[in-house]
Amino acid sequence: MRRREFISFLCSAAVAWPIGVGAQQRERARRIGVVLGYPETNPNAQLQVTAFREQLQKLGWIEGDNFRIDIRYGADDPKRIRSQAKELLGLKPDLMVSNSNLVTTILQSEVRNIPLVFVSVSDPIGSGFVMDLARPTGNVTGFANFQPSMGSKWLELLRQIAPQVERVGLYIFRSRPISVI
């Protein structure tokens, strides 16, 4: 009689085991905080947000399922941007994203323990966001829309596109560092 009880126990355990495995906790949804320097009505801002969401979806990230985006529009107002950054940091995001030198400067002073990714900034080395583009240190990294060291690459591309061009002029305007309130 004991043998039958033992076999019954093993069979029920074998049947119940996959049910217990299927009940494992799902990974928590990641949270991304985005602060844009544009006003919310700016068409460029809406294009950037749409493109960001589409690219994340192509990578298998499903908004509302495994990630959430919290977006704030600073409208180039330093006080508003700083306030929005603090508000987003209170939501405990896993990542912060900025889109301009002004916004990145403010977020860099507020964000310490999570990654900060900048896009569309000018001269990230000269602006003090990173020390080296190839190997940024700390929690800040990103994509520059202009880097002075890319000049030779631009000339190479120009020669391929328009080989008849003999003279090229380039004017680089470097403003003084951004002062932030």
C-alpha angles and dihedrals in degrees: 000000000000091000092058092049090050093049091047089052092051092048093050091047090051091050094045096045097080090049091056092047092051091054094066117134117267117239111265119258114260119233124219121194115204125189116187124190092219129091111255092249093058109116091214090058091052091049092052093049092048092048091048092052092046093051092048089051091051087054091054099262112137116199111233091018110060100358144024130205122212110193128193127183115215099185090213091292109136095202092050092046092051091049092049091048091054090047092052093045087055087061089061100235122194092219138016124209128197130184110200143034092257095050093042092051091053095043092047089060092048104036114072112145104037133058117274116201119192127198131188097017126146120235101346091191095050090044090055097242095121136007095216129016094213095050113019115190130217122017099313126094137137152122127306124210091203132022119171092222089065093070095099091051090052091052090049091052091045090053090053093047098040111016092171093067111108103174130041128184124198127186118194116193114198113189123202117271117288115261113215128197 
